[in-house]
Amino acid sequence: MSVRVMAEFPAAPGKLAYYRKKRDGVDEYIEGEGERIEYDSRADLVKFIKRAVVRRFKGATLSDETTGALIVYDNNTDVFTVDSGAANRSATNPGGRIRALLS
């Protein structure tokens, strides 16, 4: 019987919560930030909520970076989805659009 653990990690006011994980079998790391991070252990999903940023590093070198209002990262498949919205608006991104740097 598997136990589902739902954990929520809110950031301190004005700060971002932080997550980092080494990918299995490769010298790569996934790190992310958001105003709130939620983890679902049964599905092995990590949700970065509001002002979300996910980065992939190859060794110590930044390879990919994505920003959005909501980013859902699947640890099983190493796939993520990104949604835009008002929560992603800032002075440099007034439309709240998704931004991605992919190598």
Biopython code that builds the backbone (N, CA, C, O; Angstrom):
import numpy as np
from Bio.PDB.StructureBuilder import StructureBuilder

atoms = [
    (1, "MET", "N", (0.841, -1.177, 0.000)),
    (1, "MET", "CA", (0.000, 0.000, 0.000)),
    (1, "MET", "C", (0.885, 1.239, 0.000)),
    (1, "MET", "O", (1.770, 1.382, 0.845)),
    (2, "SER", "N", (0.644, 2.119, -0.941)),
    (2, "SER", "CA", (1.434, 3.356, -0.970)),
    (2, "SER", "C", (0.703, 4.444, -0.205)),
    (2, "SER", "O", (-0.527, 4.499, -0.172)),
    (3, "VAL", "N", (1.478, 5.283, 0.391)),
    (3, "VAL", "CA", (0.933, 6.396, 1.161)),
    (3, "VAL", "C", (1.168, 7.670, 0.373)),
    (3, "VAL", "O", (2.277, 7.928, -0.094)),
    (4, "ARG", "N", (0.133, 8.454, 0.230)),
    (4, "ARG", "CA", (0.262, 9.719, -0.496)),
    (4, "ARG", "C", (0.618, 10.809, 0.503)),
    (4, "ARG", "O", (-0.074, 11.017, 1.500)),
    (5, "VAL", "N", (1.700, 11.489, 0.215)),
    (5, "VAL", "CA", (2.113, 12.612, 1.034)),
    (5, "VAL", "C", (1.943, 13.871, 0.195)),
    (5, "VAL", "O", (2.527, 13.999, -0.881)),
    (6, "MET", "N", (1.157, 14.773, 0.690)),
    (6, "MET", "CA", (1.000, 16.076, 0.057)),
    (6, "MET", "C", (1.663, 17.073, 0.981)),
    (6, "MET", "O", (1.230, 17.250, 2.120)),
    (7, "ALA", "N", (2.688, 17.713, 0.513)),
    (7, "ALA", "CA", (3.405, 18.676, 1.336)),
    (7, "ALA", "C", (3.364, 20.031, 0.648)),
    (7, "ALA", "O", (3.440, 20.130, -0.577)),
    (8, "GLU", "N", (3.244, 21.062, 1.457)),
    (8, "GLU", "CA", (3.231, 22.426, 0.943)),
    (8, "GLU", "C", (4.327, 23.201, 1.648)),
    (8, "GLU", "O", (4.480, 23.127, 2.867)),
    (9, "PHE", "N", (5.090, 23.950, 0.854)),
    (9, "PHE", "CA", (6.197, 24.726, 1.389)),
    (9, "PHE", "C", (6.032, 26.180, 0.971)),
    (9, "PHE", "O", (6.524, 26.570, -0.087)),
    (10, "PRO", "N", (5.351, 26.991, 1.775)),
    (10, "PRO", "CA", (5.212, 28.413, 1.424)),
    (10, "PRO", "C", (6.484, 29.176, 1.763)),
    (10, "PRO", "O", (7.200, 28.835, 2.704)),
    (11, "ALA", "N", (6.747, 30.198, 0.991)),
    (11, "ALA", "CA", (7.914, 31.049, 1.237)),
    (11, "ALA", "C", (7.562, 32.120, 2.267)),
    (11, "ALA", "O", (6.391, 32.434, 2.480)),
    (12, "ALA", "N", (8.578, 32.662, 2.888)),
    (12, "ALA", "CA", (8.387, 33.809, 3.782)),
    (12, "ALA", "C", (7.909, 34.993, 2.942)),
    (12, "ALA", "O", (8.212, 35.054, 1.751)),
    (13, "PRO", "N", (7.174, 35.930, 3.529)),
    (13, "PRO", "CA", (6.689, 37.078, 2.756)),
    (13, "PRO", "C", (7.817, 37.783, 1.999)),
    (13, "PRO", "O", (8.854, 38.119, 2.572)),
    (14, "GLY", "N", (7.592, 37.999, 0.697)),
    (14, "GLY", "CA", (8.568, 38.668, -0.145)),
    (14, "GLY", "C", (9.696, 37.767, -0.641)),
    (14, "GLY", "O", (10.547, 38.217, -1.408)),
    (15, "LYS", "N", (9.718, 36.518, -0.221)),
    (15, "LYS", "CA", (10.771, 35.570, -0.610)),
    (15, "LYS", "C", (10.176, 34.476, -1.495)),
    (15, "LYS", "O", (8.965, 34.432, -1.710)),
    (16, "LEU", "N", (11.039, 33.593, -2.006)),
    (16, "LEU", "CA", (10.611, 32.448, -2.796)),
    (16, "LEU", "C", (11.061, 31.161, -2.123)),
    (16, "LEU", "O", (12.166, 31.087, -1.586)),
    (17, "ALA", "N", (10.191, 30.132, -2.152)),
    (17, "ALA", "CA", (10.569, 28.805, -1.665)),
    (17, "ALA", "C", (11.493, 28.174, -2.708)),
    (17, "ALA", "O", (11.419, 28.523, -3.886)),
    (18, "TYR", "N", (12.364, 27.248, -2.287)),
    (18, "TYR", "CA", (13.416, 26.713, -3.145)),
    (18, "TYR", "C", (13.400, 25.187, -3.125)),
    (18, "TYR", "O", (13.128, 24.573, -2.093)),
    (19, "TYR", "N", (13.697, 24.574, -4.290)),
    (19, "TYR", "CA", (13.748, 23.123, -4.451)),
    (19, "TYR", "C", (14.944, 22.782, -5.327)),
    (19, "TYR", "O", (15.238, 23.505, -6.279)),
    (20, "ARG", "N", (15.638, 21.689, -5.018)),
    (20, "ARG", "CA", (16.754, 21.238, -5.855)),
    (20, "ARG", "C", (16.811, 19.716, -5.800)),
    (20, "ARG", "O", (16.651, 19.116, -4.736)),
    (21, "LYS", "N", (17.046, 19.090, -6.975)),
    (21, "LYS", "CA", (17.116, 17.630, -7.056)),
    (21, "LYS", "C", (18.125, 17.225, -8.123)),
    (21, "LYS", "O", (18.167, 17.822, -9.199)),
    (22, "LYS", "N", (18.938, 16.212, -7.828)),
    (22, "LYS", "CA", (19.857, 15.650, -8.817)),
    (22, "LYS", "C", (19.086, 14.624, -9.625)),
    (22, "LYS", "O", (18.384, 13.781, -9.067)),
    (23, "ARG", "N", (19.220, 14.699, -10.955)),
    (23, "ARG", "CA", (18.574, 13.716, -11.821)),
    (23, "ARG", "C", (19.352, 12.412, -11.770)),
    (23, "ARG", "O", (20.582, 12.419, -11.721)),
    (24, "ASP", "N", (18.632, 11.289, -11.780)),
    (24, "ASP", "CA", (19.247, 9.967, -11.708)),
    (24, "ASP", "C", (20.047, 9.661, -12.970)),
    (24, "ASP", "O", (19.572, 9.885, -14.083)),
    (25, "GLY", "N", (21.257, 9.150, -12.792)),
    (25, "GLY", "CA", (22.054, 8.647, -13.892)),
    (25, "GLY", "C", (22.786, 9.669, -14.741)),
    (25, "GLY", "O", (23.515, 9.285, -15.656)),
    (26, "VAL", "N", (22.619, 10.958, -14.473)),
    (26, "VAL", "CA", (23.300, 11.999, -15.242)),
    (26, "VAL", "C", (23.806, 13.078, -14.296)),
    (26, "VAL", "O", (23.346, 13.189, -13.159)),
    (27, "ASP", "N", (24.748, 13.864, -14.772)),
    (27, "ASP", "CA", (25.270, 14.973, -13.962)),
    (27, "ASP", "C", (24.430, 16.214, -14.233)),
    (27, "ASP", "O", (24.927, 17.213, -14.752)),
    (28, "GLU", "N", (23.141, 16.139, -13.872)),
    (28, "GLU", "CA", (22.202, 17.242, -14.070)),
    (28, "GLU", "C", (21.404, 17.466, -12.798)),
    (28, "GLU", "O", (21.130, 16.542, -12.032)),
    (29, "TYR", "N", (21.045, 18.715, -12.603)),
    (29, "TYR", "CA", (20.243, 19.101, -11.446)),
    (29, "TYR", "C", (19.046, 19.908, -11.923)),
    (29, "TYR", "O", (19.138, 20.669, -12.886)),
    (30, "ILE", "N", (17.933, 19.735, -11.241)),
    (30, "ILE", "CA", (16.754, 20.555, -11.451)),
    (30, "ILE", "C", (16.598, 21.397, -10.200)),
    (30, "ILE", "O", (16.611, 20.874, -9.085)),
    (31, "GLU", "N", (16.452, 22.692, -10.383)),
    (31, "GLU", "CA", (16.165, 23.538, -9.229)),
    (31, "GLU", "C", (15.035, 24.476, -9.609)),
    (31, "GLU", "O", (14.887, 24.858, -10.770)),
    (32, "GLY", "N", (14.248, 24.836, -8.619)),
    (32, "GLY", "CA", (13.116, 25.704, -8.883)),
    (32, "GLY", "C", (12.773, 26.563, -7.693)),
    (32, "GLY", "O", (13.168, 26.294, -6.559)),
    (33, "GLU", "N", (12.017, 27.617, -7.992)),
    (33, "GLU", "CA", (11.572, 28.550, -6.966)),
    (33, "GLU", "C", (10.132, 28.948, -7.255)),
    (33, "GLU", "O", (9.672, 28.881, -8.395)),
    (34, "GLY", "N", (9.447, 29.351, -6.233)),
    (34, "GLY", "CA", (8.093, 29.866, -6.355)),
    (34, "GLY", "C", (7.651, 30.414, -5.018)),
    (34, "GLY", "O", (8.272, 30.147, -3.989)),
    (35, "GLU", "N", (6.569, 31.187, -5.035)),
    (35, "GLU", "CA", (6.044, 31.691, -3.763)),
    (35, "GLU", "C", (5.568, 30.541, -2.892)),
    (35, "GLU", "O", (5.575, 30.628, -1.664)),
    (36, "ARG", "N", (5.153, 29.461, -3.548)),
    (36, "ARG", "CA", (4.726, 28.252, -2.820)),
    (36, "ARG", "C", (5.144, 27.046, -3.652)),
    (36, "ARG", "O", (5.058, 27.077, -4.880)),
    (37, "ILE", "N", (5.593, 25.991, -2.992)),
    (37, "ILE", "CA", (5.924, 24.735, -3.653)),
    (37, "ILE", "C", (5.060, 23.651, -3.023)),
    (37, "ILE", "O", (4.978, 23.545, -1.800)),
    (38, "GLU", "N", (4.412, 22.842, -3.870)),
    (38, "GLU", "CA", (3.620, 21.713, -3.402)),
    (38, "GLU", "C", (4.228, 20.437, -3.966)),
    (38, "GLU", "O", (4.653, 20.401, -5.121)),
    (39, "TYR", "N", (4.268, 19.379, -3.138)),
    (39, "TYR", "CA", (4.822, 18.100, -3.565)),
    (39, "TYR", "C", (3.802, 17.001, -3.341)),
    (39, "TYR", "O", (3.235, 16.890, -2.253)),
    (40, "ASP", "N", (3.560, 16.181, -4.367)),
    (40, "ASP", "CA", (2.670, 15.026, -4.297)),
    (40, "ASP", "C", (3.543, 13.786, -4.427)),
    (40, "ASP", "O", (4.056, 13.507, -5.510)),
    (41, "SER", "N", (3.720, 13.037, -3.343)),
    (41, "SER", "CA", (4.642, 11.903, -3.348)),
    (41, "SER", "C", (4.134, 10.735, -4.194)),
    (41, "SER", "O", (4.940, 10.039, -4.812)),
    (42, "ARG", "N", (2.838, 10.504, -4.238)),
    (42, "ARG", "CA", (2.314, 9.377, -5.013)),
    (42, "ARG", "C", (2.558, 9.590, -6.507)),
    (42, "ARG", "O", (3.012, 8.678, -7.198)),
    (43, "ALA", "N", (2.265, 10.767, -6.998)),
    (43, "ALA", "CA", (2.467, 11.068, -8.412)),
    (43, "ALA", "C", (3.899, 11.531, -8.689)),
    (43, "ALA", "O", (4.316, 11.601, -9.845)),
    (44, "ASP", "N", (4.644, 11.845, -7.639)),
    (44, "ASP", "CA", (6.010, 12.388, -7.718)),
    (44, "ASP", "C", (6.037, 13.653, -8.572)),
    (44, "ASP", "O", (6.860, 13.801, -9.476)),
    (45, "LEU", "N", (5.112, 14.563, -8.256)),
    (45, "LEU", "CA", (4.994, 15.854, -8.937)),
    (45, "LEU", "C", (5.374, 16.976, -7.994)),
    (45, "LEU", "O", (5.049, 16.944, -6.807)),
    (46, "VAL", "N", (6.065, 17.969, -8.533)),
    (46, "VAL", "CA", (6.396, 19.176, -7.778)),
    (46, "VAL", "C", (5.734, 20.342, -8.497)),
    (46, "VAL", "O", (5.916, 20.512, -9.703)),
    (47, "LYS", "N", (4.964, 21.151, -7.762)),
    (47, "LYS", "CA", (4.314, 22.334, -8.329)),
    (47, "LYS", "C", (4.970, 23.583, -7.764)),
    (47, "LYS", "O", (5.081, 23.751, -6.549)),
    (48, "PHE", "N", (5.403, 24.458, -8.671)),
    (48, "PHE", "CA", (5.956, 25.756, -8.295)),
    (48, "PHE", "C", (4.873, 26.779, -8.619)),
    (48, "PHE", "O", (4.475, 26.919, -9.775)),
    (49, "ILE", "N", (4.399, 27.490, -7.607)),
    (49, "ILE", "CA", (3.217, 28.331, -7.756)),
    (49, "ILE", "C", (3.573, 29.796, -7.521)),
    (49, "ILE", "O", (4.214, 30.135, -6.526)),
    (50, "LYS", "N", (3.160, 30.649, -8.431)),
    (50, "LYS", "CA", (3.375, 32.098, -8.435)),
    (50, "LYS", "C", (4.857, 32.450, -8.530)),
    (50, "LYS", "O", (5.672, 31.960, -7.748)),
    (51, "ARG", "N", (5.190, 33.287, -9.477)),
    (51, "ARG", "CA", (6.574, 33.699, -9.752)),
    (51, "ARG", "C", (7.490, 32.491, -9.855)),
    (51, "ARG", "O", (8.587, 32.479, -9.296)),
    (52, "ALA", "N", (7.029, 31.472, -10.576)),
    (52, "ALA", "CA", (7.736, 30.199, -10.667)),
    (52, "ALA", "C", (8.892, 30.264, -11.656)),
    (52, "ALA", "O", (8.790, 30.863, -12.726)),
    (53, "VAL", "N", (9.996, 29.628, -11.266)),
    (53, "VAL", "CA", (11.181, 29.512, -12.117)),
    (53, "VAL", "C", (11.720, 28.095, -11.946)),
    (53, "VAL", "O", (11.873, 27.617, -10.822)),
    (54, "VAL", "N", (12.009, 27.420, -13.069)),
    (54, "VAL", "CA", (12.663, 26.110, -13.023)),
    (54, "VAL", "C", (13.897, 26.185, -13.905)),
    (54, "VAL", "O", (13.841, 26.668, -15.036)),
    (55, "ARG", "N", (15.020, 25.697, -13.371)),
    (55, "ARG", "CA", (16.290, 25.702, -14.091)),
    (55, "ARG", "C", (16.839, 24.282, -14.152)),
    (55, "ARG", "O", (16.684, 23.499, -13.216)),
    (56, "ARG", "N", (17.484, 23.967, -15.275)),
    (56, "ARG", "CA", (18.183, 22.685, -15.410)),
    (56, "ARG", "C", (19.657, 22.999, -15.611)),
    (56, "ARG", "O", (20.033, 23.767, -16.496)),
    (57, "PHE", "N", (20.477, 22.390, -14.773)),
    (57, "PHE", "CA", (21.925, 22.570, -14.841)),
    (57, "PHE", "C", (22.571, 21.285, -15.324)),
    (57, "PHE", "O", (22.208, 20.197, -14.876)),
    (58, "LYS", "N", (23.521, 21.404, -16.232)),
    (58, "LYS", "CA", (24.390, 20.286, -16.610)),
    (58, "LYS", "C", (25.697, 20.543, -15.874)),
    (58, "LYS", "O", (26.467, 21.431, -16.238)),
    (59, "GLY", "N", (25.933, 19.752, -14.835)),
    (59, "GLY", "CA", (27.049, 20.048, -13.939)),
    (59, "GLY", "C", (26.754, 21.360, -13.252)),
    (59, "GLY", "O", (25.724, 21.497, -12.592)),
    (60, "ALA", "N", (27.643, 22.329, -13.395)),
    (60, "ALA", "CA", (27.431, 23.652, -12.789)),
    (60, "ALA", "C", (26.963, 24.677, -13.812)),
    (60, "ALA", "O", (26.808, 25.851, -13.475)),
    (61, "THR", "N", (26.733, 24.255, -15.068)),
    (61, "THR", "CA", (26.376, 25.168, -16.147)),
    (61, "THR", "C", (24.866, 25.205, -16.356)),
    (61, "THR", "O", (24.227, 24.165, -16.513)),
    (62, "LEU", "N", (24.301, 26.414, -16.356)),
    (62, "LEU", "CA", (22.867, 26.572, -16.605)),
    (62, "LEU", "C", (22.568, 26.156, -18.038)),
    (62, "LEU", "O", (23.177, 26.664, -18.979)),
    (63, "SER", "N", (21.630, 25.233, -18.198)),
    (63, "SER", "CA", (21.273, 24.726, -19.523)),
    (63, "SER", "C", (19.928, 25.293, -19.977)),
    (63, "SER", "O", (19.818, 25.808, -21.089)),
    (64, "ASP", "N", (18.912, 25.202, -19.132)),
    (64, "ASP", "CA", (17.564, 25.673, -19.461)),
    (64, "ASP", "C", (17.004, 26.463, -18.287)),
    (64, "ASP", "O", (17.323, 26.189, -17.130)),
    (65, "GLU", "N", (16.158, 27.454, -18.602)),
    (65, "GLU", "CA", (15.465, 28.216, -17.557)),
    (65, "GLU", "C", (14.091, 28.596, -18.086)),
    (65, "GLU", "O", (13.965, 29.095, -19.204)),
    (66, "THR", "N", (13.062, 28.359, -17.281)),
    (66, "THR", "CA", (11.686, 28.664, -17.666)),
    (66, "THR", "C", (11.001, 29.393, -16.523)),
    (66, "THR", "O", (11.169, 29.031, -15.359)),
    (67, "THR", "N", (10.223, 30.423, -16.858)),
    (67, "THR", "CA", (9.445, 31.148, -15.855)),
    (67, "THR", "C", (7.983, 31.146, -16.253)),
    (67, "THR", "O", (7.651, 31.122, -17.439)),
    (68, "GLY", "N", (7.111, 31.171, -15.256)),
    (68, "GLY", "CA", (5.673, 31.203, -15.488)),
    (68, "GLY", "C", (4.940, 31.395, -14.180)),
    (68, "GLY", "O", (5.557, 31.513, -13.121)),
    (69, "ALA", "N", (3.621, 31.425, -14.258)),
    (69, "ALA", "CA", (2.807, 31.568, -13.061)),
    (69, "ALA", "C", (2.718, 30.243, -12.298)),
    (69, "ALA", "O", (2.674, 30.227, -11.068)),
    (70, "LEU", "N", (2.693, 29.128, -13.047)),
    (70, "LEU", "CA", (2.618, 27.785, -12.458)),
    (70, "LEU", "C", (3.465, 26.852, -13.297)),
    (70, "LEU", "O", (3.296, 26.773, -14.514)),
    (71, "ILE", "N", (4.379, 26.142, -12.648)),
    (71, "ILE", "CA", (5.181, 25.133, -13.325)),
    (71, "ILE", "C", (4.988, 23.828, -12.567)),
    (71, "ILE", "O", (5.155, 23.778, -11.349)),
    (72, "VAL", "N", (4.634, 22.769, -13.297)),
    (72, "VAL", "CA", (4.474, 21.442, -12.703)),
    (72, "VAL", "C", (5.574, 20.555, -13.272)),
    (72, "VAL", "O", (5.663, 20.358, -14.484)),
    (73, "TYR", "N", (6.411, 20.020, -12.384)),
    (73, "TYR", "CA", (7.546, 19.177, -12.785)),
    (73, "TYR", "C", (7.270, 17.745, -12.371)),
    (73, "TYR", "O", (6.991, 17.475, -11.202)),
    (74, "ASP", "N", (7.346, 16.815, -13.333)),
    (74, "ASP", "CA", (7.134, 15.386, -13.093)),
    (74, "ASP", "C", (8.503, 14.732, -12.910)),
    (74, "ASP", "O", (9.273, 14.624, -13.865)),
    (75, "ASN", "N", (8.806, 14.298, -11.690)),
    (75, "ASN", "CA", (10.096, 13.667, -11.402)),
    (75, "ASN", "C", (10.263, 12.336, -12.117)),
    (75, "ASN", "O", (11.393, 11.918, -12.369)),
    (76, "ASN", "N", (9.160, 11.652, -12.452)),
    (76, "ASN", "CA", (9.251, 10.351, -13.117)),
    (76, "ASN", "C", (9.720, 10.476, -14.562)),
    (76, "ASN", "O", (10.510, 9.658, -15.032)),
    (77, "THR", "N", (9.241, 11.483, -15.259)),
    (77, "THR", "CA", (9.524, 11.625, -16.686)),
    (77, "THR", "C", (10.469, 12.783, -16.996)),
    (77, "THR", "O", (10.910, 12.934, -18.135)),
    (78, "ASP", "N", (10.780, 13.592, -16.004)),
    (78, "ASP", "CA", (11.598, 14.804, -16.184)),
    (78, "ASP", "C", (10.970, 15.762, -17.192)),
    (78, "ASP", "O", (11.671, 16.443, -17.940)),
    (79, "VAL", "N", (9.647, 15.804, -17.202)),
    (79, "VAL", "CA", (8.889, 16.701, -18.073)),
    (79, "VAL", "C", (8.199, 17.733, -17.196)),
    (79, "VAL", "O", (7.751, 17.420, -16.093)),
    (80, "PHE", "N", (8.113, 18.977, -17.693)),
    (80, "PHE", "CA", (7.392, 19.995, -16.947)),
    (80, "PHE", "C", (6.433, 20.734, -17.866)),
    (80, "PHE", "O", (6.641, 20.816, -19.077)),
    (81, "THR", "N", (5.374, 21.273, -17.260)),
    (81, "THR", "CA", (4.418, 22.108, -17.978)),
    (81, "THR", "C", (4.442, 23.485, -17.337)),
    (81, "THR", "O", (4.682, 23.622, -16.138)),
    (82, "VAL", "N", (4.191, 24.505, -18.151)),
    (82, "VAL", "CA", (4.254, 25.884, -17.678)),
    (82, "VAL", "C", (2.980, 26.601, -18.077)),
    (82, "VAL", "O", (2.549, 26.509, -19.226)),
    (83, "ASP", "N", (2.377, 27.312, -17.145)),
    (83, "ASP", "CA", (1.207, 28.138, -17.404)),
    (83, "ASP", "C", (1.547, 29.589, -17.114)),
    (83, "ASP", "O", (2.316, 29.889, -16.201)),
    (84, "SER", "N", (0.961, 30.490, -17.907)),
    (84, "SER", "CA", (1.162, 31.921, -17.678)),
    (84, "SER", "C", (-0.016, 32.463, -16.886)),
    (84, "SER", "O", (-0.932, 31.721, -16.531)),
    (85, "GLY", "N", (0.013, 33.758, -16.612)),
    (85, "GLY", "CA", (-1.099, 34.370, -15.921)),
    (85, "GLY", "C", (-0.698, 35.615, -15.172)),
    (85, "GLY", "O", (0.465, 36.017, -15.168)),
    (86, "ALA", "N", (-1.679, 36.216, -14.540)),
    (86, "ALA", "CA", (-1.467, 37.463, -13.811)),
    (86, "ALA", "C", (-0.409, 37.318, -12.723)),
    (86, "ALA", "O", (0.286, 38.282, -12.401)),
    (87, "ALA", "N", (-0.282, 36.115, -12.151)),
    (87, "ALA", "CA", (0.702, 35.897, -11.087)),
    (87, "ALA", "C", (2.134, 35.989, -11.609)),
    (87, "ALA", "O", (3.076, 36.033, -10.818)),
    (88, "ASN", "N", (2.308, 36.020, -12.925)),
    (88, "ASN", "CA", (3.645, 36.088, -13.510)),
    (88, "ASN", "C", (3.983, 37.491, -14.006)),
    (88, "ASN", "O", (5.047, 37.694, -14.591)),
    (89, "ARG", "N", (3.103, 38.457, -13.783)),
    (89, "ARG", "CA", (3.363, 39.827, -14.228)),
    (89, "ARG", "C", (4.398, 40.502, -13.346)),
    (89, "ARG", "O", (4.430, 40.328, -12.127)),
    (90, "SER", "N", (5.248, 41.286, -14.016)),
    (90, "SER", "CA", (6.254, 42.069, -13.293)),
    (90, "SER", "C", (6.583, 43.287, -14.137)),
    (90, "SER", "O", (6.040, 43.456, -15.229)),
    (91, "ALA", "N", (7.467, 44.133, -13.638)),
    (91, "ALA", "CA", (7.856, 45.328, -14.385)),
    (91, "ALA", "C", (8.523, 44.948, -15.703)),
    (91, "ALA", "O", (8.361, 45.650, -16.701)),
    (92, "THR", "N", (9.267, 43.851, -15.716)),
    (92, "THR", "CA", (9.941, 43.427, -16.940)),
    (92, "THR", "C", (9.088, 42.498, -17.797)),
    (92, "THR", "O", (9.456, 42.199, -18.933)),
    (93, "ASN", "N", (7.955, 42.036, -17.271)),
    (93, "ASN", "CA", (7.062, 41.130, -17.995)),
    (93, "ASN", "C", (5.610, 41.527, -17.712)),
    (93, "ASN", "O", (4.890, 40.768, -17.063)),
    (94, "PRO", "N", (5.161, 42.701, -18.184)),
    (94, "PRO", "CA", (3.827, 43.187, -17.833)),
    (94, "PRO", "C", (2.686, 42.322, -18.360)),
    (94, "PRO", "O", (1.586, 42.366, -17.809)),
    (95, "GLY", "N", (2.918, 41.545, -19.402)),
    (95, "GLY", "CA", (1.873, 40.675, -19.955)),
    (95, "GLY", "C", (1.746, 39.356, -19.227)),
    (95, "GLY", "O", (0.787, 38.620, -19.460)),
    (96, "GLY", "N", (2.689, 39.033, -18.347)),
    (96, "GLY", "CA", (2.634, 37.782, -17.603)),
    (96, "GLY", "C", (2.924, 36.559, -18.444)),
    (96, "GLY", "O", (2.503, 35.455, -18.098)),
    (97, "ARG", "N", (3.638, 36.735, -19.547)),
    (97, "ARG", "CA", (3.911, 35.619, -20.449)),
    (97, "ARG", "C", (4.952, 34.657, -19.900)),
    (97, "ARG", "O", (5.739, 34.986, -19.012)),
    (98, "ILE", "N", (4.925, 33.461, -20.461)),
    (98, "ILE", "CA", (5.935, 32.453, -20.154)),
    (98, "ILE", "C", (7.226, 32.866, -20.846)),
    (98, "ILE", "O", (7.213, 33.392, -21.959)),
    (99, "ARG", "N", (8.335, 32.617, -20.168)),
    (99, "ARG", "CA", (9.643, 32.873, -20.779)),
    (99, "ARG", "C", (10.465, 31.593, -20.632)),
    (99, "ARG", "O", (10.457, 30.939, -19.589)),
    (100, "ALA", "N", (11.175, 31.258, -21.713)),
    (100, "ALA", "CA", (11.994, 30.042, -21.675)),
    (100, "ALA", "C", (13.310, 30.273, -22.401)),
    (100, "ALA", "O", (13.354, 30.890, -23.465)),
    (101, "LEU", "N", (14.367, 29.772, -21.810)),
    (101, "LEU", "CA", (15.695, 29.729, -22.418)),
    (101, "LEU", "C", (16.034, 28.250, -22.501)),
    (101, "LEU", "O", (16.249, 27.601, -21.477)),
    (102, "LEU", "N", (16.083, 27.715, -23.714)),
    (102, "LEU", "CA", (16.332, 26.288, -23.901)),
    (102, "LEU", "C", (17.598, 26.112, -24.725)),
    (102, "LEU", "O", (17.811, 26.813, -25.715)),
    (103, "SER", "N", (18.437, 25.166, -24.306)),
    (103, "SER", "CA", (19.656, 24.922, -25.087)),
    (103, "SER", "C", (19.580, 23.585, -25.778)),
    (103, "SER", "O", (20.512, 23.200, -26.484)),
]
sb = StructureBuilder()
sb.init_structure("model")
sb.init_model(0)
sb.init_chain("A")
sb.init_seg("    ")
for serial, (resi, resn, name, xyz) in enumerate(atoms, 1):
    if name == "N":
        sb.init_residue(resn, " ", resi, " ")
    sb.init_atom(name, np.array(xyz, "f"), 0.0, 1.0, " ", f" {name:<3s}", serial, name[0])
structure = sb.get_structure()
